[in-house]
Amino acid sequence: MKEFASYVEDIGRPYAWAQRLAGLQFLETGAASSSSGKPSAAVSSSHIAQTIRALRKRVEARLALQRQMAGFERAIVPVMPDIARLFPARIISRLLSWKPSTYEEFVVSLLRLL
């Protein structure tokens, strides 16, 4: 591995890279601002509404997933009315346990089936 300073020119400073990864770009682009590393109030204020909306969507999606998983744990499977006819009237099977697995374990179990 090379020195850390040699990577800064290619990928940028770690905090700027993390902000871009998260969709938050508060630092100005350009040689002068990237060398000083100072955030720009104009850039951050122009993105704050978009950032708040993105954060709200992430929280809402996480809560919806949590509600869905809690429903599955209680054997409650929501069915849309327009596709309810595709499901049996009686439950003839039940999920007895749930075990998280890694992707590698999943692939191995698929290979056993073949």
LINHUPE-V228150 format. One record per pair of residues at least 6 apart in sequence whose ideal C-beta (glycine too) atoms are under 8 Angstrom apart, sorted by sequence separation. I is the first residue (numbers start at 1). GAP is how many residues later the second one is. D is the distance in Angstrom with one decimal. If there is no record, write none. Layout:
BEGIN
I;GAP;D  I;GAP;D
END
This chain:
BEGIN
11;6;5.7  19;6;5.8  27;6;6.3  28;6;7.9  71;6;7.1  19;7;6.2  27;7;7.1  33;7;6.8  71;7;6.7  12;8;7.7  19;8;7.1  79;8;5.6  101;8;7.8  27;10;7.2  68;10;7.9  16;11;5.4  27;11;7.9  28;11;7.9  27;12;5.6  28;12;4.5  26;13;5.0  27;13;7.0  26;14;7.3  28;15;5.5  27;16;7.1  75;16;7.7  26;17;5.8  16;18;7.4  25;18;7.4  26;18;4.3  75;19;6.6  75;20;7.1  13;21;7.5  16;21;8.0  26;21;6.8  12;22;7.1  25;22;6.7  24;23;7.2  72;23;7.4  13;24;6.4  73;25;7.4  72;26;7.9  24;27;5.8  23;28;7.4  23;31;5.9
END
